[in-house]
Amino acid sequence: MHETWTTVVGNAATRPDFWETAAGVAVARFRLAATVRRWDRKSEGWVDAYTSFYTVWTWRTLAANVAASVSLGEPLLVHGTLRVREREKEREREPEKAQQGAGAGASTGAGSGESGPRRWITAEIDAVAVGHDLTRGTSAFRRVSQAKPLSNVPTGATTL
């Protein structure tokens, strides 16, 4: 089966959760919000349309790096495999709502007090790369590096 690879540009909607599995594998998970922007002819400017949310999963060294460097609201670029799932959970009947709607022919659906399945779609990305989006970054990302040059590299030599 072929996997769907995707690159999503968005902002960290949650702080990364970090833990290690029983086998000692590092895992980090966070939510990414990607808002679509559209050109509005009436206002002659860009406006926000809708926002899609993705759960991003990272593993091993990438997980440790994400946990150490990603914070809430940061602009990010995420690359990995996309997984979309339909989930279903049984709703519990709410007694007060069921009594209110019993005499008037209650409608079915969310919030009507009816029991039954609740369905939703989740989008998850198993990330192979997560980076800060420097084109949309804040001034914190545009600081000049204070790192000292390598002293053991001969003058004129190139490094990779």
C-alpha positions, 0 to 999 in steps of 0.5 A: 500500500502506498502512503500519502506524503504531505508537507503542512505549514502551520502553527503549534496549537499545543505544547509537545507531550514527550514520553518514552515507550516501554521499549525505551523509544522516545515519542513526542506528540503535538497538535498543528493548526494550519489556517487557509488564507484567501484573497478577499476581493471586497476588502482587497486583502488576505483573510483567514478562511478555515483552520485544519488541525493535525496531530503530529507524531514524532519518534526517537531523536526527532521526538527529543528535538521537538520536545526541546525546541517547539513551543506553543504558537510557533510557526512550523513546517511538518513533513511526513505521512498522512493518516486520516481516520474516522472515529466513533464513540458511543454517546451517553444519554443525557436525562435532562435533555431527553425529558425536555424533548420527549413531549415535543417529538425530539429531533435526532442528532448531536445535543438532542439527548439521544444516545448513539454513536458520535463520529468524527474525523482525525488527521494525523501525520507521522513526521520525518521532519519538523522545522521552524518556518523562518519565513513566518517566524518572529524576531526570535528566529532572526537573531544573528548566531553568536556561535564561534567559528570552528578553530580546527578548520583551515582557512578557505576550507569548506565544511558540510 
